Amino acid sequence: MCRMPSAESTQASTREPGPVRPTEEDPVARAGSEVIGGPLGRHALLGTSWWTPVRVVALVAIGMFALGLVQKAPCYHSAWFFGASSQYTKACYSDIPHLYQGRGFADGLVPYFDKLTGDMPYLEYPVLTGLFMQVASWLTPHSGSIQHQEQWYWMANAGLLMICAAVIAVCVTRTHARRPWDGLLVALAPAFALTATVNWDLLAVALTAAALLMWSRGRPLAFGVLLGLATAAKLYPVVLLGPLLVLCWRAGRWREFGRALGGAVAAWLVVNLPVMAFASDGWWQFYKFSHDRGIDFGSFWLIWTEKSGSPLSTDFVNTMATGLVVVSFLGIAALTLTAPRRPRFAQLAFLMVAAFVLTNKVYSPQYVLWLVPLAALARPKWRDFLVWQACEVAYFLGIWMYLAYTTSGDAHKGLPSDGYLWAIGVHLAGTLYLCAVVVRDILVPEHDVVRRGGVDDPSGGVLDGAEDDFVLGAAADRAYRRAARFDAEPVEWDGDPETAPDGRSSDGRSL
């Protein structure tokens, strides 16, 4: 029987597997390639063109981002400024132009230090995002009508966010060296293009993607610094430390985790301490707003409230949401320590962030940006990815049509409440579906396309090919610790990766 490399062996194979061409292993990618001439032939000349995967993916990401800007054109010219519901009926809403004046940038106020008028006393975003918003304000001409300034402010932010989008696509492309074309999942994701300029989330996503790239290159300190900066821009990246802790526990890589944790804490403090020290009230506003905020759009809590007819208190939802995140983490930890083969970091990162957004009291349409690069690394299969994206696009349209309905008075243009609740359900179901297939890949690793060819965890850095130090349950039996079963036959992962026991090559082609 042919043997395949094990997570217990430091070197998975003496021969490095070649790059993966998606048109050879993915039926959807193969069918989609017909638009540009079909799959590569066996005699195609590779590596001789300027058009490397990284450059192609980056340009496609920029092109899709530009299409997202075109989609916002009706709002840019009028809908942001005239008519209560037109920015919703045209599905081109963005927070950016509205907060230019609403958060004091038009008046030259300094975020966190200068108090605002109205219901929001200070800027309600983390410090690094506030700096990003301020830089865009510096790039905006503070002359002419307020409409003209808001248009310039949106364009300045869009230019900076486009750089973030390109960084994300490049980082995903380079994280899995054998699978550079998986970056096209990010570059071509329709929900990514549609929501890229709704808010400022792309800054945190870009820093998180860069952090994952650094971890994959075996640089835990750089990973920690970038993750700390990402957390200073948005709260969600900090949850990646949870699954990384359990993975390092299973592999006995405590020193590397300590360096990552130390780098994250130090970077977060460097950014936050000056504002904490000199503008504490403004610094606290983000955390106070997050705590006090009630149930909002996109969450299953909203479905619960609407269907039960009894409003849930904010304290109850905060407690329950926190408890659900903790339970999710414990479940992921148990999965990590009992899986037949140590899960890949990208898989657990996706599951942890998905659990965070699914249990949150708000699931805004732009939160899909947090998940797109993680999904591309965790489950790079076009069918599953596009199913999920279709659900996200449906929700993107659903929320704006619902807001159009609620803001159009007696005209009732758009989607009524019951229809919007169905849109939320589709939105949540799509994310849960992708979580389910990722969990299946962990429990039955032969379904994991990334590990075909005998590789272990290309985004795992020091975890890639490391021996297990601590496992639980059946996985503790070394005779059981194998990566997969093909045709009900056990396969041990400590030999030649080129062939599988059924006479096929590791990428599924007949020999």
N, C-alpha and C positions, 0 to 999 in steps of 0.2 A: 504494500500500500504506500502511495506517495505521501510524503509528510510536508507540512507547511509550517512556517515560522511561528514561534510562540512569543507571547508577551513575556515569558519567563527568560528568554534568551536575549542577551544584550545585542547581538547582531542577528537580525532576522534572516539575512541572506548574504552570501558572499557576492552576489551579483545584484546591483541596483536595478529594480524594475524600470522599464522605460516609461515615457510620458503617456498618459491616457488620452485618447481621442474620443470625445463624447459621442461622435457619430458612429463609433464602433460598438459602444456598450449601451447606449441609451436610444430606444426606438423613437422617442419624441424628438430628440436632438437630430437623429438621422432624417426623420421626416421633415423637420424644420429646415435642414440644410439644403433642401431642394430649392429653396428660394434663392440661394446664392450659388447654385450649381451642383449641389449634391455632396455626399461624403467624399473625403480624400481617398484617392486611389492608392494602391499599394506602391506605385512608382512615383508618387508625388515627392517633389523636392522640398524638404523641410529644413529650417534653420538657415536658409539662404536669402531671406527677405527681410527688409526693414520692418515688415509687419509682424512683429513678435506678439505673442499672446497678451503681454502686459500692455503694449501700446494699443492693440486692437480693443481690448476691454476698456481701457481708459477713455479712448475716443468714443466708443459706443455709450459709455456712461455719461459723458459730456453731451452727446447727441440726445440721449433720452432725457437728460436734465433740461436741455433746451426745449424739447417738446413739452415738458412740464411747464416751462415758462410761457410757452405759446398758449397752453390751456388756461393760464391765468390772465390772458390778454383782455378778455371782456371786463374783468374787474379792474385791471390796471387803468383802463381808459375811462370807466364810469362807475361800475357796480360797487366799488368800495366807497364811493362818495355820494351816490344818488340812489335813493330807493332803499327801503328797509330790507327787502327780501331778494333783490336781484342778484346779490353776490352768492346767495344760496341756490336760487333757481339755475344759475349758470355754473354752479359747483366750483367756484374759483375763489372761495374765501381764504384769507390769510390773516393771522394775528399781526404780522409784521407792520403793515402800514397803520393799523389802528393804534398800536402801542407806541408809535413814534411820538404822537402827541399825548396819548393817555398815560405814558410813563415818564413824561417830562423831558424827553430828548429834544423836542422842538423848542423848549424854553432854556436849553443849556444846563439843565439840572444834572448833578452828578449822582449816578446810581448808588443807593445805600446810604449816602451821606446827606442828600437833600430830601426833605420830606415832600410828598406829593399831596395834591389836593384830591378830594374825592374819597371813595370807599377804600382804596388801596393806599396805605400810607407810604409804603416803600416798594421798590421793585421786587417782585415775587419770584425771581429766578436765582439759581445758584451763581456764585461769584464769577466763575469763568464765562458763563453765558452772559452775565451782565457786562463783562469786559468786551465780549464779542459784539454785543449790541451797541456799546459805546464807540467802538472802533468804526462800525458802520455809520454811526451818527457823525463822527469826525469826517467821514468821506462824503457826507451829504451836504450840498450847498444849503445854508440856512438863510435863504433869500427867496423872494417870490411868494406865491400863494401857499397855503398850507397843503393844498392838494399836490402842488408841484413838489414840495419838499417830501411828502409821503411817498410819492412815486420814486423819487431819487433814493429815498431811504430803503425802499423795497428792492430797488435795483442794486444798491450797494450790498445789501445782505445777500441777494441772490448770487452776486459774483463771488462772495466769500463762501457761501454754501456750495457753490459749484466746485470750488477747490476741495471742499470736504468730501463731496460725492466722488470725485476722481480719486482721492486718497483711499476712500473705502474700497472702491473697486480694485485698485492696485494692490492694496494689502490683502484682500481676499484671494486675488490671483496668485500672489506670491507665498501665501501661507501653506498651501498644499502644492509643493513644487511639481509633483507628478501630475497634478490635475489643474493646470493653469486656466483651462477654459471654463472651470466652474465659476470663475469671476463673472461670466456672462449672465449667470442667474441674478446677480446683483445689478449689473448694468442694464439688463432688459426687464427688470421687475416693474410691471406697470404701476403698482401701488407705491413703489419707491419714487417714481417720477411724479406721480400725482400729489404726493404729500410732502415732497422735499422742501417746499417753501411755505408750508402752513405755519411752521414755528421754527425754532432754532435747534432742534434735536440733532441735526446732522453733525454738529460740532462734537458732541459726546460720542456719537456713533463712530466718527472718524478716529478719535483718540482710542476708543475701545478696539477698533479693527487694527490699529497700529500696535496696540498692546498685545493682541493675540499673535500678530506677526513676530513680535519680539520674543514671546514665549516659545513659539515654534522654532526659533533660531537658537534656543538655549540661553536666553538672556533674561533671567528672572528679575534682575534689578530694573532693567529698562522697562520690562513689562509692568512692574509695580508702579514706577514713576508715571507711565502713561495712563495706567488704570486710575491712579490717584487724581491725575488731571481730568480724566473723563468724569470721575465722580464729583469733581469740583464744577463740572458743567451740567451734570444731570445725575440724579441719585442712583439710577438703576445699575450702572456698571459695578458698584460695590458688591452686588450679589454674586458676581463671578468668583469672588474669593471663597465662597462656600463650597462649591463643587471642586475647586482646585485644592482646597484643604483636604477633602476626602480622598481625592486622587493621589495626592502626595502622601497621605497616611497609608494608603494601600501599597504604594511603591517605596515607602520609607524615605522619601525625599524631603525631609524636614528642613534641611538647610536652605534649599532652593525656595521652599514656601516662605521661610522666614525672611529671605531677601526680598521676595515679591511683596510681602506684607509690609516690611519696613519701608520699601520704596514708595508704596501706595500711601501710607500714612504721612511720610515726609512730604511728598508732593502735594497732597491735599492740604497739609498745614501751611506750607509755603504760600499757597494761593489764598487761603482763608484767614490766616492769623492777622494780617494787616487790617482787613475789614472788620474782623471780630474785635480787634483792639480799639479801633478808632470810630467804628460805626456799628456798634453792637445791635442797636434796634433795627437798623436796615438789614444787617446780616441775618438776624433771626426771622425776618419776614417770610423767607421761603419756607422754613420749617414750620412756622406758625400757620401759614396759609395751607400747607400740605396737611397739617393736622386738623385744622378747622373746616376744611373744604368738605362739603356734603357729597352725597351720591351724585355722580355726573354721567355724562354721555358715554355710551359704549359698554358699560359694565353689566355683569349679570345681577348686581345689586339693584340696578334700575328696573330690570325685568321683575325681580322679586317684589320691589316696592309697588310697581304698577299693577301686578297681578294680585297681590295680597290686599291692596287697598289701604294698607296701614304703613305710614312712613317709618323708616328705620332711623334711629338716632345716630348722629355722627360718631359718638363714643362707641356705640355698639358695633358699627361697621369698622371703625379703626381697630377695635380689639379683635373682631372676627377675621378681618383681612390679615392682620399681623399673625394671628394664630394659624391661618391657612398657609401663609408663606412658610412659617416654621415647620408645619406638618409636611409641606411639599419638600422642603430641604431635607427633613429626616427621611422621607421616602426616597429621594435621590441618593442620599447617603447609603441607605440600605441597598438600593439597586447597585451602587458602585462597589460595595464591599462583597456582594453576593453574586455578581454577574460572572458567568463562566470565563469571561475575558475582561480585563480592565477596560471600561468604556473610554472612548476618546474624549478629550477635553472639550472639543467643540460640541459634541452631543450633549454633555451635561450643562455646558454654558447656555445652549439654546433652551433646554428644559427648565433651567432655573429662571431665566429671564421670562420665558413664557408663563411659568407659574406666577411670577411677580405681576405681570400685566393681567393675567386672567383673574386673579383674586383682588386686584386693586379696585378702589371705589370709582375710578375713572379709567376708561380705556379709549383715549382719544385716537382719531384716525391716524395721526402721525406716529403713534407708538409702533406701528408696523416697521418703521425705519430701524428700531432697535433690534428687531428680529431678523430682518432680511439677510445681513451678512452672516449671522450665526446659523440661519437655516441653510444657506448655501454651503457652509462648511460641515454642518451636521448631517444633512440629507440631500446630497447633490443629485437628485433625480428630477428631471424636468416635469414628469407627470405630477408627482406629489407637490412640487413647488408651485406649479401653475394652478392646481386645484386650490391650494391655499390662497394664492394671489387673486383668483377669481372671487373668492369669498371676501377678501379685503377690498377689492374694487366695488363689489356690491354694497359693502358697508360705507365706503367713501361716498357713493351716490346716495345711499339711504339717509345718512345723517344730514346732508345738505338739503335733501328734499323734505325731510322732517322739519328742519329749521325754516325752510321756505313756507311750509304749511302753517307753522306757529307764528310767523311774522307777517303773513300776507292778509291778516284781518279776515273779513268775511269772504274774500276771494278763495281762501283755502287752497292755494296753489301748492302742490307737492304731496307728501306722504303723511297720512294720519298716524296717530300714535301706535295703533296696532301693527301697522305696516313697519314702523320703525323698530318695534320690538322684535319682529321677525328678522329685520336686517341685523340687529344685534346678535340674535341667535345664530344666523349664518356666519357672522364674523367670529363668534366664539367657537363655533363648530369647526371652522377651517383651521384655527390654531390648535384645537384639541386633536384634530386629525393628524396634523404634522407631528404633534407630540407623540401620538400613538405609534406612528411608524418609526420614529426615532427610538422609542422604548423597545419596540420589536427588534430593531437592529442591534440593540444592546443585548437583549436576551438571546437572540438567535443571530450571531454575528455574520453568518454567511450571507445575510441579506444586506450587509453594509458594503456598498460599492466601493467605498474609500479603501477598504482593507483587501480588496482583490489584488492579486499579485504578490501577496505575502507581506505587505507592509503592516505596521502596528498602528501608530498614531502620528501621522505626519504633522499635526498641529500640536503635538504633545511636548515638544522640546525635550527636556531631560526625562520625561516620562516615556518617550518613544523607545520601545524595546526594553524597558527596565524590568527587572525581576520584581515579582510581588513580594511584599514583606508582611502584609496583614490582610487576610481575607476571612470571610465568614461563610458558614453553611457548606453546601456541596462544593463550592469553589475552593474550599480549604483542602480538598482531596486533590493532590497533584495529578492523579490519574484522570480526574474529571476536567482539569483545567486545560481545555482546548478551545479554540476559537469558534468552531462551527461544526455542523454535521451536514454532509452532502449525501442525499439519497439514503438517509437514516444510518450511514456509516460514520463512526467517530473518526475525526481527523485530528492528528496532533500537529501542532504548529512549531516544529523544530527541525525542518528539513528543507528540501528543494521546493521553492515557491512556484516553479514554472508549470507544474501539472497538478491536476486534481484527480482523485481516485476514479472518476468516471471517464477518464481518458480525454478530458477537455483541458484547455489551457486555463490559467487562473482568471482570465478575463471573459471566460465563457465560450470562446471560439473552439470549434472542433480542431483537433490536431491532425 
